[in-house]
Amino acid sequence: MGISEKIKILLIKRNMSQTELADKCLGITKNYFNNKLRQEKFTREELEKIADYLNAKYNESPPPRQWFTLNDTEEEI
């Protein structure tokens, strides 16, 4: 599962729209956010901002394994 799919799962769990995340968290348009999702092109800084905004922690380890941990339930996505 790619990082974009994990972000979508986080949004569902937090009952938040892509538009809200794009605008309020990253300060970008929904269209630009959708392009980033399609291309899986997020910087580490963006992923950390997304995690913080969604009350989660961004994690990564080699080989390029990326995941989020929800702060309230410790669930890994």
mmCIF file of the N, C-alpha and C atoms, coordinates in Angstrom:
data_MODEL
# 
_entry.id   MODEL 
# 
loop_
_atom_site.group_PDB 
_atom_site.id 
_atom_site.type_symbol 
_atom_site.label_atom_id 
_atom_site.label_alt_id 
_atom_site.label_comp_id 
_atom_site.label_asym_id 
_atom_site.label_entity_id 
_atom_site.label_seq_id 
_atom_site.pdbx_PDB_ins_code 
_atom_site.Cartn_x 
_atom_site.Cartn_y 
_atom_site.Cartn_z 
_atom_site.occupancy 
_atom_site.B_iso_or_equiv 
_atom_site.pdbx_formal_charge 
_atom_site.auth_seq_id 
_atom_site.auth_comp_id 
_atom_site.auth_asym_id 
_atom_site.auth_atom_id 
_atom_site.pdbx_PDB_model_num 
ATOM 1   N N  . MET A 1 1  ? 0.855   -1.178 0.000  1.00 0.00 ? 1  MET A N  1 
ATOM 2   C CA . MET A 1 1  ? 0.000   0.000  0.000  1.00 0.00 ? 1  MET A CA 1 
ATOM 3   C C  . MET A 1 1  ? 0.896   1.235  0.000  1.00 0.00 ? 1  MET A C  1 
ATOM 4   N N  . GLY A 1 2  ? 0.632   2.138  -0.922 1.00 0.00 ? 2  GLY A N  1 
ATOM 5   C CA . GLY A 1 2  ? 1.422   3.360  -1.029 1.00 0.00 ? 2  GLY A CA 1 
ATOM 6   C C  . GLY A 1 2  ? 1.021   4.412  -0.009 1.00 0.00 ? 2  GLY A C  1 
ATOM 7   N N  . ILE A 1 3  ? 1.853   5.437  0.092  1.00 0.00 ? 3  ILE A N  1 
ATOM 8   C CA . ILE A 1 3  ? 1.606   6.492  1.070  1.00 0.00 ? 3  ILE A CA 1 
ATOM 9   C C  . ILE A 1 3  ? 0.315   7.248  0.769  1.00 0.00 ? 3  ILE A C  1 
ATOM 10  N N  . SER A 1 4  ? -0.044  7.380  -0.495 1.00 0.00 ? 4  SER A N  1 
ATOM 11  C CA . SER A 1 4  ? -1.283  8.079  -0.846 1.00 0.00 ? 4  SER A CA 1 
ATOM 12  C C  . SER A 1 4  ? -2.500  7.335  -0.315 1.00 0.00 ? 4  SER A C  1 
ATOM 13  N N  . GLU A 1 5  ? -2.486  6.034  -0.432 1.00 0.00 ? 5  GLU A N  1 
ATOM 14  C CA . GLU A 1 5  ? -3.593  5.228  0.097  1.00 0.00 ? 5  GLU A CA 1 
ATOM 15  C C  . GLU A 1 5  ? -3.663  5.356  1.617  1.00 0.00 ? 5  GLU A C  1 
ATOM 16  N N  . LYS A 1 6  ? -2.532  5.420  2.258  1.00 0.00 ? 6  LYS A N  1 
ATOM 17  C CA . LYS A 1 6  ? -2.502  5.571  3.714  1.00 0.00 ? 6  LYS A CA 1 
ATOM 18  C C  . LYS A 1 6  ? -3.060  6.930  4.134  1.00 0.00 ? 6  LYS A C  1 
ATOM 19  N N  . ILE A 1 7  ? -2.758  7.968  3.367  1.00 0.00 ? 7  ILE A N  1 
ATOM 20  C CA . ILE A 1 7  ? -3.314  9.294  3.654  1.00 0.00 ? 7  ILE A CA 1 
ATOM 21  C C  . ILE A 1 7  ? -4.830  9.263  3.507  1.00 0.00 ? 7  ILE A C  1 
ATOM 22  N N  . LYS A 1 8  ? -5.322  8.601  2.477  1.00 0.00 ? 8  LYS A N  1 
ATOM 23  C CA . LYS A 1 8  ? -6.773  8.501  2.271  1.00 0.00 ? 8  LYS A CA 1 
ATOM 24  C C  . LYS A 1 8  ? -7.438  7.759  3.436  1.00 0.00 ? 8  LYS A C  1 
ATOM 25  N N  . ILE A 1 9  ? -6.800  6.714  3.930  1.00 0.00 ? 9  ILE A N  1 
ATOM 26  C CA . ILE A 1 9  ? -7.340  5.979  5.079  1.00 0.00 ? 9  ILE A CA 1 
ATOM 27  C C  . ILE A 1 9  ? -7.368  6.879  6.312  1.00 0.00 ? 9  ILE A C  1 
ATOM 28  N N  . LEU A 1 10 ? -6.298  7.635  6.528  1.00 0.00 ? 10 LEU A N  1 
ATOM 29  C CA . LEU A 1 10 ? -6.263  8.578  7.654  1.00 0.00 ? 10 LEU A CA 1 
ATOM 30  C C  . LEU A 1 10 ? -7.405  9.585  7.564  1.00 0.00 ? 10 LEU A C  1 
ATOM 31  N N  . LEU A 1 11 ? -7.634  10.102 6.369  1.00 0.00 ? 11 LEU A N  1 
ATOM 32  C CA . LEU A 1 11 ? -8.718  11.073 6.182  1.00 0.00 ? 11 LEU A CA 1 
ATOM 33  C C  . LEU A 1 11 ? -10.069 10.468 6.535  1.00 0.00 ? 11 LEU A C  1 
ATOM 34  N N  . ILE A 1 12 ? -10.295 9.234  6.139  1.00 0.00 ? 12 ILE A N  1 
ATOM 35  C CA . ILE A 1 12 ? -11.560 8.559  6.469  1.00 0.00 ? 12 ILE A CA 1 
ATOM 36  C C  . ILE A 1 12 ? -11.675 8.384  7.976  1.00 0.00 ? 12 ILE A C  1 
ATOM 37  N N  . LYS A 1 13 ? -10.601 7.917  8.611  1.00 0.00 ? 13 LYS A N  1 
ATOM 38  C CA . LYS A 1 13 ? -10.638 7.695  10.058 1.00 0.00 ? 13 LYS A CA 1 
ATOM 39  C C  . LYS A 1 13 ? -10.859 8.989  10.832 1.00 0.00 ? 13 LYS A C  1 
ATOM 40  N N  . ARG A 1 14 ? -10.385 10.089 10.279 1.00 0.00 ? 14 ARG A N  1 
ATOM 41  C CA . ARG A 1 14 ? -10.532 11.395 10.952 1.00 0.00 ? 14 ARG A CA 1 
ATOM 42  C C  . ARG A 1 14 ? -11.732 12.184 10.428 1.00 0.00 ? 14 ARG A C  1 
ATOM 43  N N  . ASN A 1 15 ? -12.507 11.563 9.538  1.00 0.00 ? 15 ASN A N  1 
ATOM 44  C CA . ASN A 1 15 ? -13.710 12.203 8.999  1.00 0.00 ? 15 ASN A CA 1 
ATOM 45  C C  . ASN A 1 15 ? -13.398 13.590 8.411  1.00 0.00 ? 15 ASN A C  1 
ATOM 46  N N  . MET A 1 16 ? -12.385 13.619 7.566  1.00 0.00 ? 16 MET A N  1 
ATOM 47  C CA . MET A 1 16 ? -11.941 14.874 6.984  1.00 0.00 ? 16 MET A CA 1 
ATOM 48  C C  . MET A 1 16 ? -11.857 14.734 5.467  1.00 0.00 ? 16 MET A C  1 
ATOM 49  N N  . SER A 1 17 ? -12.114 15.815 4.779  1.00 0.00 ? 17 SER A N  1 
ATOM 50  C CA . SER A 1 17 ? -12.059 15.796 3.314  1.00 0.00 ? 17 SER A CA 1 
ATOM 51  C C  . SER A 1 17 ? -10.651 16.116 2.824  1.00 0.00 ? 17 SER A C  1 
ATOM 52  N N  . GLN A 1 18 ? -10.384 15.709 1.600  1.00 0.00 ? 18 GLN A N  1 
ATOM 53  C CA . GLN A 1 18 ? -9.114  16.048 0.960  1.00 0.00 ? 18 GLN A CA 1 
ATOM 54  C C  . GLN A 1 18 ? -8.987  17.556 0.802  1.00 0.00 ? 18 GLN A C  1 
ATOM 55  N N  . THR A 1 19 ? -10.104 18.207 0.506  1.00 0.00 ? 19 THR A N  1 
ATOM 56  C CA . THR A 1 19 ? -10.103 19.663 0.333  1.00 0.00 ? 19 THR A CA 1 
ATOM 57  C C  . THR A 1 19 ? -9.660  20.354 1.611  1.00 0.00 ? 19 THR A C  1 
ATOM 58  N N  . GLU A 1 20 ? -10.206 19.929 2.741  1.00 0.00 ? 20 GLU A N  1 
ATOM 59  C CA . GLU A 1 20 ? -9.844  20.545 4.019  1.00 0.00 ? 20 GLU A CA 1 
ATOM 60  C C  . GLU A 1 20 ? -8.363  20.329 4.329  1.00 0.00 ? 20 GLU A C  1 
ATOM 61  N N  . LEU A 1 21 ? -7.892  19.114 4.125  1.00 0.00 ? 21 LEU A N  1 
ATOM 62  C CA . LEU A 1 21 ? -6.483  18.827 4.392  1.00 0.00 ? 21 LEU A CA 1 
ATOM 63  C C  . LEU A 1 21 ? -5.582  19.662 3.488  1.00 0.00 ? 21 LEU A C  1 
ATOM 64  N N  . ALA A 1 22 ? -5.901  19.703 2.207  1.00 0.00 ? 22 ALA A N  1 
ATOM 65  C CA . ALA A 1 22 ? -5.092  20.463 1.251  1.00 0.00 ? 22 ALA A CA 1 
ATOM 66  C C  . ALA A 1 22 ? -5.037  21.936 1.630  1.00 0.00 ? 22 ALA A C  1 
ATOM 67  N N  . ASP A 1 23 ? -6.199  22.509 1.917  1.00 0.00 ? 23 ASP A N  1 
ATOM 68  C CA . ASP A 1 23 ? -6.295  23.944 2.183  1.00 0.00 ? 23 ASP A CA 1 
ATOM 69  C C  . ASP A 1 23 ? -5.740  24.320 3.552  1.00 0.00 ? 23 ASP A C  1 
ATOM 70  N N  . LYS A 1 24 ? -6.241  23.688 4.596  1.00 0.00 ? 24 LYS A N  1 
ATOM 71  C CA . LYS A 1 24 ? -5.910  24.111 5.958  1.00 0.00 ? 24 LYS A CA 1 
ATOM 72  C C  . LYS A 1 24 ? -4.570  23.595 6.456  1.00 0.00 ? 24 LYS A C  1 
ATOM 73  N N  . CYS A 1 25 ? -4.157  22.452 5.983  1.00 0.00 ? 25 CYS A N  1 
ATOM 74  C CA . CYS A 1 25 ? -2.902  21.874 6.464  1.00 0.00 ? 25 CYS A CA 1 
ATOM 75  C C  . CYS A 1 25 ? -1.723  22.249 5.576  1.00 0.00 ? 25 CYS A C  1 
ATOM 76  N N  . LEU A 1 26 ? -1.893  22.074 4.276  1.00 0.00 ? 26 LEU A N  1 
ATOM 77  C CA . LEU A 1 26 ? -0.772  22.268 3.358  1.00 0.00 ? 26 LEU A CA 1 
ATOM 78  C C  . LEU A 1 26 ? -0.803  23.599 2.619  1.00 0.00 ? 26 LEU A C  1 
ATOM 79  N N  . GLY A 1 27 ? -1.964  24.265 2.621  1.00 0.00 ? 27 GLY A N  1 
ATOM 80  C CA . GLY A 1 27 ? -2.073  25.551 1.938  1.00 0.00 ? 27 GLY A CA 1 
ATOM 81  C C  . GLY A 1 27 ? -2.007  25.433 0.424  1.00 0.00 ? 27 GLY A C  1 
ATOM 82  N N  . ILE A 1 28 ? -2.544  24.329 -0.108 1.00 0.00 ? 28 ILE A N  1 
ATOM 83  C CA . ILE A 1 28 ? -2.547  24.110 -1.560 1.00 0.00 ? 28 ILE A CA 1 
ATOM 84  C C  . ILE A 1 28 ? -3.973  23.821 -2.015 1.00 0.00 ? 28 ILE A C  1 
ATOM 85  N N  . THR A 1 29 ? -4.203  23.861 -3.317 1.00 0.00 ? 29 THR A N  1 
ATOM 86  C CA . THR A 1 29 ? -5.542  23.588 -3.836 1.00 0.00 ? 29 THR A CA 1 
ATOM 87  C C  . THR A 1 29 ? -5.820  22.088 -3.821 1.00 0.00 ? 29 THR A C  1 
ATOM 88  N N  . LYS A 1 30 ? -7.092  21.751 -3.901 1.00 0.00 ? 30 LYS A N  1 
ATOM 89  C CA . LYS A 1 30 ? -7.477  20.340 -3.947 1.00 0.00 ? 30 LYS A CA 1 
ATOM 90  C C  . LYS A 1 30 ? -6.906  19.672 -5.204 1.00 0.00 ? 30 LYS A C  1 
ATOM 91  N N  . ASN A 1 31 ? -6.927  20.383 -6.326 1.00 0.00 ? 31 ASN A N  1 
ATOM 92  C CA . ASN A 1 31 ? -6.395  19.809 -7.562 1.00 0.00 ? 31 ASN A CA 1 
ATOM 93  C C  . ASN A 1 31 ? -4.911  19.483 -7.439 1.00 0.00 ? 31 ASN A C  1 
ATOM 94  N N  . TYR A 1 32 ? -4.141  20.397 -6.854 1.00 0.00 ? 32 TYR A N  1 
ATOM 95  C CA . TYR A 1 32 ? -2.714  20.146 -6.666 1.00 0.00 ? 32 TYR A CA 1 
ATOM 96  C C  . TYR A 1 32 ? -2.498  18.976 -5.700 1.00 0.00 ? 32 TYR A C  1 
ATOM 97  N N  . PHE A 1 33 ? -3.308  18.920 -4.656 1.00 0.00 ? 33 PHE A N  1 
ATOM 98  C CA . PHE A 1 33 ? -3.229  17.818 -3.695 1.00 0.00 ? 33 PHE A CA 1 
ATOM 99  C C  . PHE A 1 33 ? -3.539  16.492 -4.389 1.00 0.00 ? 33 PHE A C  1 
ATOM 100 N N  . ASN A 1 34 ? -4.562  16.481 -5.224 1.00 0.00 ? 34 ASN A N  1 
ATOM 101 C CA . ASN A 1 34 ? -4.915  15.255 -5.951 1.00 0.00 ? 34 ASN A CA 1 
ATOM 102 C C  . ASN A 1 34 ? -3.781  14.811 -6.869 1.00 0.00 ? 34 ASN A C  1 
ATOM 103 N N  . ASN A 1 35 ? -3.106  15.769 -7.502 1.00 0.00 ? 35 ASN A N  1 
ATOM 104 C CA . ASN A 1 35 ? -1.943  15.434 -8.336 1.00 0.00 ? 35 ASN A CA 1 
ATOM 105 C C  . ASN A 1 35 ? -0.846  14.787 -7.493 1.00 0.00 ? 35 ASN A C  1 
ATOM 106 N N  . LYS A 1 36 ? -0.607  15.339 -6.315 1.00 0.00 ? 36 LYS A N  1 
ATOM 107 C CA . LYS A 1 36 ? 0.408   14.774 -5.428 1.00 0.00 ? 36 LYS A CA 1 
ATOM 108 C C  . LYS A 1 36 ? 0.022   13.360 -4.996 1.00 0.00 ? 36 LYS A C  1 
ATOM 109 N N  . LEU A 1 37 ? -1.270  13.148 -4.733 1.00 0.00 ? 37 LEU A N  1 
ATOM 110 C CA . LEU A 1 37 ? -1.737  11.803 -4.367 1.00 0.00 ? 37 LEU A CA 1 
ATOM 111 C C  . LEU A 1 37 ? -1.506  10.817 -5.510 1.00 0.00 ? 37 LEU A C  1 
ATOM 112 N N  . ARG A 1 38 ? -1.884  11.220 -6.715 1.00 0.00 ? 38 ARG A N  1 
ATOM 113 C CA . ARG A 1 38 ? -1.729  10.334 -7.885 1.00 0.00 ? 38 ARG A CA 1 
ATOM 114 C C  . ARG A 1 38 ? -0.266  9.969  -8.120 1.00 0.00 ? 38 ARG A C  1 
ATOM 115 N N  . GLN A 1 39 ? 0.599   10.942 -7.956 1.00 0.00 ? 39 GLN A N  1 
ATOM 116 C CA . GLN A 1 39 ? 2.019   10.731 -8.240 1.00 0.00 ? 39 GLN A CA 1 
ATOM 117 C C  . GLN A 1 39 ? 2.807   10.228 -7.029 1.00 0.00 ? 39 GLN A C  1 
ATOM 118 N N  . GLU A 1 40 ? 2.153   10.196 -5.864 1.00 0.00 ? 40 GLU A N  1 
ATOM 119 C CA . GLU A 1 40 ? 2.813   9.812  -4.609 1.00 0.00 ? 40 GLU A CA 1 
ATOM 120 C C  . GLU A 1 40 ? 4.054   10.682 -4.375 1.00 0.00 ? 40 GLU A C  1 
ATOM 121 N N  . LYS A 1 41 ? 3.896   11.980 -4.586 1.00 0.00 ? 41 LYS A N  1 
ATOM 122 C CA . LYS A 1 41 ? 5.001   12.928 -4.475 1.00 0.00 ? 41 LYS A CA 1 
ATOM 123 C C  . LYS A 1 41 ? 4.806   13.851 -3.284 1.00 0.00 ? 41 LYS A C  1 
ATOM 124 N N  . PHE A 1 42 ? 5.186   13.385 -2.113 1.00 0.00 ? 42 PHE A N  1 
ATOM 125 C CA . PHE A 1 42 ? 5.108   14.184 -0.897 1.00 0.00 ? 42 PHE A CA 1 
ATOM 126 C C  . PHE A 1 42 ? 6.498   14.267 -0.285 1.00 0.00 ? 42 PHE A C  1 
ATOM 127 N N  . THR A 1 43 ? 6.844   15.439 0.216  1.00 0.00 ? 43 THR A N  1 
ATOM 128 C CA . THR A 1 43 ? 8.103   15.567 0.936  1.00 0.00 ? 43 THR A CA 1 
ATOM 129 C C  . THR A 1 43 ? 7.923   15.033 2.351  1.00 0.00 ? 43 THR A C  1 
ATOM 130 N N  . ARG A 1 44 ? 9.027   14.758 2.992  1.00 0.00 ? 44 ARG A N  1 
ATOM 131 C CA . ARG A 1 44 ? 8.960   14.316 4.397  1.00 0.00 ? 44 ARG A CA 1 
ATOM 132 C C  . ARG A 1 44 ? 8.265   15.394 5.248  1.00 0.00 ? 44 ARG A C  1 
ATOM 133 N N  . GLU A 1 45 ? 8.585   16.649 4.975  1.00 0.00 ? 45 GLU A N  1 
ATOM 134 C CA . GLU A 1 45 ? 7.972   17.751 5.716  1.00 0.00 ? 45 GLU A CA 1 
ATOM 135 C C  . GLU A 1 45 ? 6.454   17.760 5.531  1.00 0.00 ? 45 GLU A C  1 
ATOM 136 N N  . GLU A 1 46 ? 5.990   17.557 4.310  1.00 0.00 ? 46 GLU A N  1 
ATOM 137 C CA . GLU A 1 46 ? 4.544   17.517 4.057  1.00 0.00 ? 46 GLU A CA 1 
ATOM 138 C C  . GLU A 1 46 ? 3.893   16.351 4.787  1.00 0.00 ? 46 GLU A C  1 
ATOM 139 N N  . LEU A 1 47 ? 4.540   15.193 4.772  1.00 0.00 ? 47 LEU A N  1 
ATOM 140 C CA . LEU A 1 47 ? 3.982   14.023 5.452  1.00 0.00 ? 47 LEU A CA 1 
ATOM 141 C C  . LEU A 1 47 ? 3.929   14.238 6.963  1.00 0.00 ? 47 LEU A C  1 
ATOM 142 N N  . GLU A 1 48 ? 4.922   14.907 7.512  1.00 0.00 ? 48 GLU A N  1 
ATOM 143 C CA . GLU A 1 48 ? 4.918   15.215 8.938  1.00 0.00 ? 48 GLU A CA 1 
ATOM 144 C C  . GLU A 1 48 ? 3.821   16.222 9.276  1.00 0.00 ? 48 GLU A C  1 
ATOM 145 N N  . LYS A 1 49 ? 3.605   17.210 8.404  1.00 0.00 ? 49 LYS A N  1 
ATOM 146 C CA . LYS A 1 49 ? 2.514   18.176 8.604  1.00 0.00 ? 49 LYS A CA 1 
ATOM 147 C C  . LYS A 1 49 ? 1.156   17.480 8.562  1.00 0.00 ? 49 LYS A C  1 
ATOM 148 N N  . ILE A 1 50 ? 0.987   16.595 7.589  1.00 0.00 ? 50 ILE A N  1 
ATOM 149 C CA . ILE A 1 50 ? -0.264  15.848 7.459  1.00 0.00 ? 50 ILE A CA 1 
ATOM 150 C C  . ILE A 1 50 ? -0.510  15.027 8.719  1.00 0.00 ? 50 ILE A C  1 
ATOM 151 N N  . ALA A 1 51 ? 0.513   14.333 9.170  1.00 0.00 ? 51 ALA A N  1 
ATOM 152 C CA . ALA A 1 51 ? 0.385   13.510 10.375 1.00 0.00 ? 51 ALA A CA 1 
ATOM 153 C C  . ALA A 1 51 ? -0.009  14.369 11.567 1.00 0.00 ? 51 ALA A C  1 
ATOM 154 N N  . ASP A 1 52 ? 0.683   15.470 11.755 1.00 0.00 ? 52 ASP A N  1 
ATOM 155 C CA . ASP A 1 52 ? 0.395   16.348 12.886 1.00 0.00 ? 52 ASP A CA 1 
ATOM 156 C C  . ASP A 1 52 ? -1.032  16.872 12.819 1.00 0.00 ? 52 ASP A C  1 
ATOM 157 N N  . TYR A 1 53 ? -1.458  17.294 11.642 1.00 0.00 ? 53 TYR A N  1 
ATOM 158 C CA . TYR A 1 53 ? -2.806  17.831 11.473 1.00 0.00 ? 53 TYR A CA 1 
ATOM 159 C C  . TYR A 1 53 ? -3.871  16.782 11.760 1.00 0.00 ? 53 TYR A C  1 
ATOM 160 N N  . LEU A 1 54 ? -3.560  15.514 11.456 1.00 0.00 ? 54 LEU A N  1 
ATOM 161 C CA . LEU A 1 54 ? -4.526  14.427 11.647 1.00 0.00 ? 54 LEU A CA 1 
ATOM 162 C C  . LEU A 1 54 ? -4.293  13.657 12.947 1.00 0.00 ? 54 LEU A C  1 
ATOM 163 N N  . ASN A 1 55 ? -3.555  14.259 13.871 1.00 0.00 ? 55 ASN A N  1 
ATOM 164 C CA . ASN A 1 55 ? -3.298  13.663 15.175 1.00 0.00 ? 55 ASN A CA 1 
ATOM 165 C C  . ASN A 1 55 ? -2.670  12.273 15.033 1.00 0.00 ? 55 ASN A C  1 
ATOM 166 N N  . ALA A 1 56 ? -1.590  12.235 14.282 1.00 0.00 ? 56 ALA A N  1 
ATOM 167 C CA . ALA A 1 56 ? -0.867  10.987 14.061 1.00 0.00 ? 56 ALA A CA 1 
ATOM 168 C C  . ALA A 1 56 ? 0.624   11.302 14.023 1.00 0.00 ? 56 ALA A C  1 
ATOM 169 N N  . LYS A 1 57 ? 1.416   10.245 13.894 1.00 0.00 ? 57 LYS A N  1 
ATOM 170 C CA . LYS A 1 57 ? 2.858   10.392 13.769 1.00 0.00 ? 57 LYS A CA 1 
ATOM 171 C C  . LYS A 1 57 ? 3.291   9.730  12.468 1.00 0.00 ? 57 LYS A C  1 
ATOM 172 N N  . TYR A 1 58 ? 4.162   10.419 11.726 1.00 0.00 ? 58 TYR A N  1 
ATOM 173 C CA . TYR A 1 58 ? 4.704   9.861  10.497 1.00 0.00 ? 58 TYR A CA 1 
ATOM 174 C C  . TYR A 1 58 ? 5.973   9.091  10.836 1.00 0.00 ? 58 TYR A C  1 
ATOM 175 N N  . ASN A 1 59 ? 6.101   7.879  10.273 1.00 0.00 ? 59 ASN A N  1 
ATOM 176 C CA . ASN A 1 59 ? 7.256   7.023  10.522 1.00 0.00 ? 59 ASN A CA 1 
ATOM 177 C C  . ASN A 1 59 ? 7.808   6.518  9.207  1.00 0.00 ? 59 ASN A C  1 
ATOM 178 N N  . GLU A 1 60 ? 9.107   6.272  9.177  1.00 0.00 ? 60 GLU A N  1 
ATOM 179 C CA . GLU A 1 60 ? 9.695   5.630  8.014  1.00 0.00 ? 60 GLU A CA 1 
ATOM 180 C C  . GLU A 1 60 ? 10.916  4.836  8.457  1.00 0.00 ? 60 GLU A C  1 
ATOM 181 N N  . SER A 1 61 ? 11.185  3.766  7.712  1.00 0.00 ? 61 SER A N  1 
ATOM 182 C CA . SER A 1 61 ? 12.364  2.948  7.967  1.00 0.00 ? 61 SER A CA 1 
ATOM 183 C C  . SER A 1 61 ? 12.761  2.265  6.669  1.00 0.00 ? 61 SER A C  1 
ATOM 184 N N  . PRO A 1 62 ? 14.014  1.871  6.544  1.00 0.00 ? 62 PRO A N  1 
ATOM 185 C CA . PRO A 1 62 ? 14.446  1.195  5.317  1.00 0.00 ? 62 PRO A CA 1 
ATOM 186 C C  . PRO A 1 62 ? 13.951  -0.238 5.282  1.00 0.00 ? 62 PRO A C  1 
ATOM 187 N N  . PRO A 1 63 ? 13.789  -0.876 4.123  1.00 0.00 ? 63 PRO A N  1 
ATOM 188 C CA . PRO A 1 63 ? 13.724  -0.190 2.841  1.00 0.00 ? 63 PRO A CA 1 
ATOM 189 C C  . PRO A 1 63 ? 12.537  0.746  2.832  1.00 0.00 ? 63 PRO A C  1 
ATOM 190 N N  . PRO A 1 64 ? 12.454  1.658  1.907  1.00 0.00 ? 64 PRO A N  1 
ATOM 191 C CA . PRO A 1 64 ? 11.483  2.761  2.044  1.00 0.00 ? 64 PRO A CA 1 
ATOM 192 C C  . PRO A 1 64 ? 10.108  2.304  2.524  1.00 0.00 ? 64 PRO A C  1 
ATOM 193 N N  . ARG A 1 65 ? 9.987   2.152  3.801  1.00 0.00 ? 65 ARG A N  1 
ATOM 194 C CA . ARG A 1 65 ? 8.712   1.806  4.424  1.00 0.00 ? 65 ARG A CA 1 
ATOM 195 C C  . ARG A 1 65 ? 8.208   3.047  5.138  1.00 0.00 ? 65 ARG A C  1 
ATOM 196 N N  . GLN A 1 66 ? 6.972   3.417  4.820  1.00 0.00 ? 66 GLN A N  1 
ATOM 197 C CA . GLN A 1 66 ? 6.372   4.606  5.413  1.00 0.00 ? 66 GLN A CA 1 
ATOM 198 C C  . GLN A 1 66 ? 5.031   4.224  6.018  1.00 0.00 ? 66 GLN A C  1 
ATOM 199 N N  . TRP A 1 67 ? 4.755   4.761  7.208  1.00 0.00 ? 67 TRP A N  1 
ATOM 200 C CA . TRP A 1 67 ? 3.467   4.514  7.818  1.00 0.00 ? 67 TRP A CA 1 
ATOM 201 C C  . TRP A 1 67 ? 3.134   5.624  8.811  1.00 0.00 ? 67 TRP A C  1 
ATOM 202 N N  . PHE A 1 68 ? 1.882   5.659  9.188  1.00 0.00 ? 68 PHE A N  1 
ATOM 203 C CA . PHE A 1 68 ? 1.395   6.604  10.186 1.00 0.00 ? 68 PHE A CA 1 
ATOM 204 C C  . PHE A 1 68 ? 0.942   5.816  11.406 1.00 0.00 ? 68 PHE A C  1 
ATOM 205 N N  . THR A 1 69 ? 1.112   6.404  12.577 1.00 0.00 ? 69 THR A N  1 
ATOM 206 C CA . THR A 1 69 ? 0.588   5.827  13.814 1.00 0.00 ? 69 THR A CA 1 
ATOM 207 C C  . THR A 1 69 ? -0.368  6.840  14.415 1.00 0.00 ? 69 THR A C  1 
ATOM 208 N N  . LEU A 1 70 ? -1.612  6.420  14.626 1.00 0.00 ? 70 LEU A N  1 
ATOM 209 C CA . LEU A 1 70 ? -2.606  7.317  15.223 1.00 0.00 ? 70 LEU A CA 1 
ATOM 210 C C  . LEU A 1 70 ? -2.226  7.561  16.688 1.00 0.00 ? 70 LEU A C  1 
ATOM 211 N N  . ASN A 1 71 ? -2.208  8.808  17.104 1.00 0.00 ? 71 ASN A N  1 
ATOM 212 C CA . ASN A 1 71 ? -1.809  9.141  18.464 1.00 0.00 ? 71 ASN A CA 1 
ATOM 213 C C  . ASN A 1 71 ? -2.804  8.643  19.506 1.00 0.00 ? 71 ASN A C  1 
ATOM 214 N N  . ASP A 1 72 ? -4.075  8.622  19.174 1.00 0.00 ? 72 ASP A N  1 
ATOM 215 C CA . ASP A 1 72 ? -5.076  8.264  20.174 1.00 0.00 ? 72 ASP A CA 1 
ATOM 216 C C  . ASP A 1 72 ? -5.271  6.757  20.341 1.00 0.00 ? 72 ASP A C  1 
ATOM 217 N N  . THR A 1 73 ? -5.027  5.981  19.289 1.00 0.00 ? 73 THR A N  1 
ATOM 218 C CA . THR A 1 73 ? -5.258  4.540  19.374 1.00 0.00 ? 73 THR A CA 1 
ATOM 219 C C  . THR A 1 73 ? -4.008  3.695  19.156 1.00 0.00 ? 73 THR A C  1 
ATOM 220 N N  . GLU A 1 74 ? -2.919  4.329  18.750 1.00 0.00 ? 74 GLU A N  1 
ATOM 221 C CA . GLU A 1 74 ? -1.663  3.631  18.430 1.00 0.00 ? 74 GLU A CA 1 
ATOM 222 C C  . GLU A 1 74 ? -1.786  2.711  17.215 1.00 0.00 ? 74 GLU A C  1 
ATOM 223 N N  . GLU A 1 75 ? -2.900  2.804  16.471 1.00 0.00 ? 75 GLU A N  1 
ATOM 224 C CA . GLU A 1 75 ? -3.090  1.995  15.275 1.00 0.00 ? 75 GLU A CA 1 
ATOM 225 C C  . GLU A 1 75 ? -2.098  2.447  14.203 1.00 0.00 ? 75 GLU A C  1 
ATOM 226 N N  . GLU A 1 76 ? -1.499  1.474  13.532 1.00 0.00 ? 76 GLU A N  1 
ATOM 227 C CA . GLU A 1 76 ? -0.569  1.770  12.444 1.00 0.00 ? 76 GLU A CA 1 
ATOM 228 C C  . GLU A 1 76 ? -1.281  1.645  11.103 1.00 0.00 ? 76 GLU A C  1 
ATOM 229 N N  . ILE A 1 77 ? -1.026  2.617  10.255 1.00 0.00 ? 77 ILE A N  1 
ATOM 230 C CA . ILE A 1 77 ? -1.608  2.613  8.910  1.00 0.00 ? 77 ILE A CA 1 
ATOM 231 C C  . ILE A 1 77 ? -0.470  2.750  7.920  1.00 0.00 ? 77 ILE A C  1 
# 
